[in-house]
Structure formats: C-alpha cells, structure tokens
Amino acid sequence: MSEHKNEDKKVVLSGIRATGNLHLGNYYGALSKFVRMQDDYDCRYFVADLHALTTHPDPGMLHENVKEILAEYLAAGLDPEKNIIYVQSDVPEIAEMYLLMNMHAGIGELMRTASFKDKARKALGITSDSDEIEREICGNQTNRQVNAGLLTYPTLMAVDILIHHADFVPVGKDQEQHLELTRRFGRRFNSFYKTDYFHDAVNFNFGGDAVKVPGLDGSGKMGKSEGNCIYLIDDEKTLRKKVMRAVTDEGPKVPDSEPTEPIRNLFTLMELVSAPDTLGHFRSAYADCSIRYGDLKKQLAEDILKVTLPIRERILDIRGDDEYLSRVVQRGAERARETAARTLREVREIMGIRKF
Ligand code: TYM
C-alpha cells in the first residue's frame, strides 16, 4: 500500500544479532553502511536479541550482549537523533506478526535455507546434504539444538523488515538469501490476500556489490563461530598479534601469478582499510615477486587500527553509561512501535482477525 511509503525518504532497516562483540565483517558488511546512510534516509536499526535466542545464549550474558552491541552502534557513529535505535524484543508486535507470517512460510523452503543447513550440520555433526539433515532431525528427537526457532529464523527476519515496510536493508553478502525469502514472503502474502500491501526490500551497497569480509585463517568469511575475527574492541597489541599471525603461503614464484586464497583475503582486507596506493604498492610487489608478507601485515594492522582504535575508545566511554543507553532504546522502542503497531493492525485485518 503506497500510503506506507514515506514520500520524502526511503525507509532503511537493519539489525545485528546480540551474540558478542562486533568484528570487521559486521562493520564493513553492515554497521559502516548504517552510519553512511543515516543522513539521507529514514533509518531504523535494532539489536536482534530474539534471533540470538536460536543458539541458546547464557541468560546472564544476553542482556550484556545487547548493551554491548548498542554501545558499539553508538560508538561507530550512529546518532539516536537521526535514527530509530531499538532492541527487537522491546517491540512485541514483531513476535505477534512472526506468528502470523509463519502461517505462510513453507517448512521445505525454510529447511533449504543455507544458514539453517549450516547450523543444523554443525549441531548434528554431519557434512552432507539436505536429505541427511532431514533424516537426522526426524530420527533424533532428543536433539534440541536444531530447534524450531532456528528453522523459522528467516520468518522472524522477514517480519523485522516487513513490519517497517523497509525499502533498503544494508547487510553483508551472507544475508542475501534471507532477503530473497523476505521478498518471497511479502509477495506471497500479497497474492494470497489479493493486496499490494508489502513491497520488495533490497540490499544496499552504495552501488557496489555486497561485501564478504574474509577471516585471517586463510579461507572463508570472518565470523564469530569461525573464531577468526578482528573485533572493533580489540586493543592495539591483540590486533597486531592477530594480523601478524594471519595465514599466508610461501610467496609468489612466478611473476604475475594469481594470488592464493589466503593472500587474496589479505588484499581484500586491505581494499577495505588502506589507501588505494598502499594496496597498489603491495599488489605490484606481489606481481614482481618482491613482496614481503611481514611488511604487508604490518601495514594492514596499522590501517585497521586507524579505523578501529577511535571506535574502541568511544565504546569504552559509552558502555558503562546505562542511563544513556536505556534512554536511547526506550525512545527508540516507542518510535519503532508506532509503525509496528500500525502494520500489525493492518496485517491482522487483512488476514481476517477482527476485534469485536
Ligand atoms: P549477523 O548478526 O550474523 O550479522 C550482522 C551483519 O553483519 C554482516 N556480516 C558480514 N558482512 C560481511 N562479511 C562478513 N564476514 C560478515 N559477517 C557478518 C551480516 O551480513 C549482517 O548484515 N539475520 C541477521 C540479523 C537480522 C537482520 C534482520 C538483518 C535479524 N533481522 C533484519 C537485517 C534485517 C544476522 O544474523 O546478522
């Protein structure tokens, strides 16, 4: 319904799970984009604490993690005056709409989602395909790790987005399949109830491709569960140590050869944090086989620290200020609930749930 579109500004919505400190993947895949978008769009950013429950965090730690992400949002430059900043569980309309949307989400499509398969494989200790995952899940009724919340994770994420009628969802590459499902659920709802209530939301990358920040261990992406992260909160010594320990290879033997994956990853990190001529210098050194990986790593650590140290200082300032943090999210929840309550009311009505 076009009345939901703010004619002046496009709506931006995104969130990060409350599962620990933010790393460079979260920063370049999401948070730095949140900050860059805040002046030009109607932005709503939240801490996804309900999504964090799918992996059963320690109850004593969950609230600390929510506070930490919040402090890191603010420290990275998100301004509560310009954005609606809230905690997912403070908006109960999300939970109700999640129940309603689950009526239109197919178990088959949820089971085929890459993130579900990855988590299920890890929990079940298997490496193979969907059929085996299904057999294992159905055959092992005591396994509570692969819970229904994990399966319906994409429905909850779709609701986060649809409840705000978002246009743009700045996320890293790993979340694109979830965005695709969000569009699918929105369109399915429209066609089932013969309405044009929801519109498509898309990723946002300032015209570039979706970002995948690699880890320092030679392969794959940077991720908390991979244990290969550089955190925004890392102190100088820890950070330098991590970068100096990054996996490399024996060095190029033939001029103009293709870098191996570990080296490509270091160049990818450098592309994000270093000046173009610094990157150019090391790329040519690689091409003519004169590169010294020690120098490359030293420079990389230096350039990462330029980004992370100022943020770290602000995190340390903000994280203890409970009063400020709670003021930000209370106001944020009030504002987020205005839209959420309206969407939920309209969705209930479209689905035929009416008040007497
Ligand atoms: P989460 O908490 O796993 O990650 C938060 C954000 O960080 C990005 N990211 C990366 N980007 C590039 N390279 C990496 N190595 C990397 N690692 C993480 C993720 O793409 C993401 O943008 N389901 C979401 C949270 C969520 C959400 C939403 C996001 C819940 N509801 C609604 C947007 C809209 C998640 O688990 O992200």
Residues whose N, C-alpha, C, O or C-beta is under 5 A from the ligand:
A	BS01	TYM	L13 S14 G15 I16 R17 G25 N26 G29 A30 A48 H51 M157 D160 V169 P170 V171 G172 K173 D174 Q175 V211 K212 V213 K221 M222 G223
